[in-house]
Amino acid sequence: MQQKGVTSKPSQSTCREASEKALACATRQPTEDKTACNDLFQAYKDCRKIEHESIVAERIAKRQSVF
């Protein structure tokens, strides 16, 4: 049972592909220097930021006024 006012976490993140690419790049790097993957990690961070903003907007839209 879901509590009133609690939004469930999406079962599938829209950023899954970006995450998988960034992690795959990082695991392929032979050294501790992961700068070759910076663009992929930044793309993932940007995706998560947009995803988070949409979740927050959805929560605000669903919120019912107490007054």
Buried (B, 14 or more C-beta within 10 A) or exposed (E): EEEEEEEEEEEEEEBEEBBEBBBEBEEEEEEEEBEEBEEBBEBBEEBBEEBEEEEEEEEEEEEEEEE
